[in-house]
Amino acid sequence: MEEGTFGSPTHLGDTDADDPYDVLQWDTREDCEVRQILDRIADKWSLLVIALLDRSTLRFTELRNRIDGISQRMLTTTLRNLERDGLVRRTVHPVVPPRVDYELTTLGVTLHETIQSLVTWTEAHQKEIVLARAEYDARRRADDQA
């Protein structure tokens, strides 16, 4: 852990008891449901699967072929977790060879809408972020040379 950092969010100081926004709801405790859900849906593979399933129902192989760099094991784990969370529906068709389709549930569609808002925000502000990064990096280089 870096010097000056804390192991838990208790360093956030006093919070107003009347304030409905509680940053501690994102606590890092293992039993914190909000944190677990955020960790799951913010995972890069989950985001890609949700984005791909927004447009159509896809088979496992189609998903694997469209997601560059994902292993079969990781895709299997991601799909199982999303299914467990009620975001993806898995349908097994009784044919030979077996055919399994994946699609977003109604809950998954609402999550995709939220993710799309984040993507839209990122696209609108990407130039500002690139500029801020360049300025930050220049300051760091100047500090390192001093």
C-alpha positions in Angstrom: 0.0 0.0 0.0 1.3 3.4 -0.9 2.3 5.9 1.9 -0.6 8.1 2.8 -3.3 5.7 1.7 -5.8 4.0 3.9 -6.9 0.4 3.8 -10.6 1.2 4.2 -12.9 4.1 3.3 -13.2 5.2 6.9 -10.8 8.1 6.2 -13.6 9.9 4.3 -14.5 11.8 7.4 -17.8 12.8 8.8 -20.8 12.3 6.6 -24.1 14.2 6.9 -26.7 11.8 8.3 -29.4 13.6 6.3 -27.5 13.2 3.0 -29.0 10.3 1.1 -25.8 9.9 -0.9 -23.6 7.6 1.0 -20.2 7.0 -0.6 -19.6 4.2 1.9 -22.2 2.1 0.1 -19.2 1.3 -2.2 -17.3 -0.1 0.7 -14.7 -2.7 -0.2 -15.8 -5.3 2.4 -16.3 -8.7 0.8 -19.9 -8.8 2.0 -20.9 -5.4 0.4 -23.4 -6.3 -2.3 -23.2 -2.9 -4.1 -19.4 -3.3 -4.4 -19.7 -6.9 -5.7 -22.3 -5.8 -8.3 -20.2 -2.9 -9.4 -17.1 -5.1 -9.7 -19.1 -7.5 -11.9 -20.7 -5.0 -14.2 -17.7 -2.8 -14.5 -15.4 -5.7 -15.6 -14.2 -5.1 -19.2 -15.4 -8.5 -20.4 -18.9 -8.0 -18.9 -19.2 -4.6 -20.5 -18.3 -6.1 -23.9 -20.7 -9.0 -23.6 -23.5 -6.7 -22.6 -22.8 -4.3 -25.5 -22.7 -7.2 -28.0 -25.9 -8.8 -26.7 -27.8 -5.4 -26.9 -28.2 -5.8 -30.6 -29.0 -9.5 -30.9 -29.0 -13.0 -29.4 -25.6 -14.6 -29.9 -24.2 -18.1 -29.6 -21.1 -18.7 -27.4 -18.8 -19.0 -30.5 -20.1 -15.8 -32.0 -19.4 -14.0 -28.7 -15.9 -15.4 -28.5 -15.1 -14.5 -32.1 -16.3 -10.9 -31.6 -14.4 -10.3 -28.3 -10.8 -9.9 -29.2 -8.5 -11.4 -26.5 -11.0 -13.2 -24.4 -10.3 -16.9 -23.6 -12.9 -19.6 -23.7 -12.6 -20.0 -19.9 -13.0 -16.2 -19.2 -16.1 -16.0 -21.5 -17.7 -19.0 -19.8 -17.1 -17.4 -16.4 -18.3 -14.0 -17.5 -21.5 -15.4 -19.0 -22.2 -17.5 -15.9 -21.8 -14.6 -13.6 -24.0 -12.3 -15.8 -26.6 -15.1 -15.9 -26.4 -15.5 -12.1 -27.0 -11.8 -11.7 -30.1 -11.9 -13.9 -28.5 -9.8 -16.7 -28.2 -12.5 -19.4 -30.5 -15.3 -20.3 -29.0 -18.6 -21.5 -31.3 -20.8 -23.7 -30.3 -24.4 -24.5 -32.0 -25.7 -27.6 -32.6 -29.5 -27.7 -30.8 -30.2 -31.0 -27.8 -32.1 -32.1 -25.2 -30.7 -31.9 -26.4 -28.7 -28.8 -27.1 -25.0 -29.5 -26.9 -22.4 -26.7 -28.0 -18.8 -27.2 -27.4 -15.8 -25.0 -29.4 -12.7 -24.8 -29.9 -9.8 -22.4 -32.8 -10.0 -19.9 -35.0 -7.0 -19.3 -32.7 -6.1 -16.4 -29.7 -6.4 -18.7 -31.2 -4.0 -21.2 -31.6 -1.4 -18.5 -28.0 -1.8 -17.6 -27.0 -1.4 -21.3 -28.8 1.9 -21.4 -26.8 3.1 -18.4 -23.5 1.9 -19.9 -24.4 3.6 -23.2 -24.8 6.9 -21.2 -21.3 6.4 -19.8 -19.9 5.8 -23.4 -21.7 8.9 -24.7 -20.2 10.9 -21.8 -16.7 9.5 -22.6 -17.0 10.3 -26.3 -18.2 13.9 -25.5 -15.3 14.5 -23.1 -12.4 12.4 -24.5 -10.5 15.5 -25.9 -10.7 17.1 -22.4 -9.4 14.0 -20.8 -6.6 13.6 -23.3 -5.6 17.2 -22.7 -5.7 16.7 -18.9 -3.5 13.6 -19.2 -1.0 15.4 -21.3 -0.9 18.3 -18.9 -0.5 16.0 -15.9 2.3 14.0 -17.6 4.1 17.2 -18.4 3.9 18.3 -14.8 5.2 15.0 -13.6 8.1 15.1 -16.0 8.9 18.6 -14.8 8.7 17.5 -11.2 10.9 14.5 -11.9 13.6 16.7 -13.6 13.6 19.2 -10.7 
